[in-house]
Amino acid sequence: MTLVPDDDAHGALPGPVASRDVEGLARWIAARTRSGETRIVGINGAQGSGKSTLAGRLRHALGKDHACAAVVLAIDDFYATRAQRSALADAVHPLLITRGVPGTHDVELMSATLERLRHLRAGHTLRLPHFVKAQDDRAPADRGVLVTGPVDVVLFEGWCVGTPPQAEAELLDPINRLEAEEDRDGRWRRYVNAQLAGPYARLFGSLDRLVFLQAPDFAVVHRWRLQQEAGNAAAAPRADHVMDAAALQRFIAHYERLTRHALHALPSHADVVFELDEQRRPLAVRYRGG
């Protein structure tokens, strides 16, 4: 793995990742994409780390500079419906009503969508699923982005994409107040981990490459997410789905265990690692050979 310092890390270029790094990553992906084959590139990063921004800019760079037809697929668009999560909360654990953790997505739909994108022929189309967070439910089937084949690269982004399961011993002690008070017997976190070890592991096994946006620590994630929520409030000041600080703190607690685990496990597992500072600017970019 080579280390490439980022001279533009403190520049004035827009976005959390400098243009030179986006272009470099696009070149790296394009060089590993064969004609007639579809590559699936996972993008993992904590909440607020800039996954969606990177994926969008990368899609543009792949098309503009390398004639690669790229599609962005967000794991957030594959949340189970609210009715499905309600049934899961009744049957397994009440915390599963909250979207986000493994077990609250439609893995079969994700797998089927990735498979269809891999084999989408020229001129054939596929409507991607879309989840409306303001309504906490999936949009009607005709609301998603329409993709026309063929697709060269799928940029599959999400906070837990490519994350391996934890060891059983790591599940014993609660990691925060939410787990201590609402998952005292560990049933919720064990169910989540079992999903990560089973259907999610099989899904993530289809990734050809994995890119990791590495936050400096978990403490910064809350601040990044607050910034996102402030942006949501500015864009829609009357929206009733914008969370206040207390609600956001509780929401992020659902993600804390696996976010911390990813920060520990993925730097040595991912093919490309962006080491971010507290302003989400890359201090360095590491590429694994091959």
Salt bridges, closest charged atoms under 4 A:
ASP7 OD2 - ARG20 NH1 3.51
GLU37 OE1 - ARG39 NH2 3.09
ASP65 OD1 - LYS64 NZ 3.33
ASP76 OD2 - LYS133 NZ 2.63
ASP77 OD1 - HIS130 ND1 3.28
ASP106 OD2 - ARG138 NH2 3.79
GLU115 OE2 - HIS119 ND1 3.37
ASP136 OD2 - ARG82 NH1 2.50
ASP136 OD1 - ARG85 NH2 2.96
ASP136 OD1 - ARG99 NH1 2.90
GLU168 OE2 - ARG190 NE 3.04
GLU179 OE1 - ARG189 NH1 3.83
GLU179 OE1 - ARG257 NH2 2.81
GLU181 OE2 - ARG177 NE 2.94
GLU182 OE1 - ARG250 NH2 2.58
ASP183 OD1 - HIS93 NE2 3.49
ASP183 OD2 - ARG189 NH1 2.94
ASP185 OD2 - ARG187 NE 3.43
ASP208 OD2 - ARG118 NH2 3.37
GLU229 OE1 - ARG225 NH1 2.53
GLU256 OE2 - ARG260 NE 2.85
ASP271 OD1 - ARG288 NE 3.94
GLU275 OE2 - ARG286 NH1 2.04
ASP277 OD2 - ARG281 NE 3.21
GLU278 OE1 - ARG223 NH2 3.03
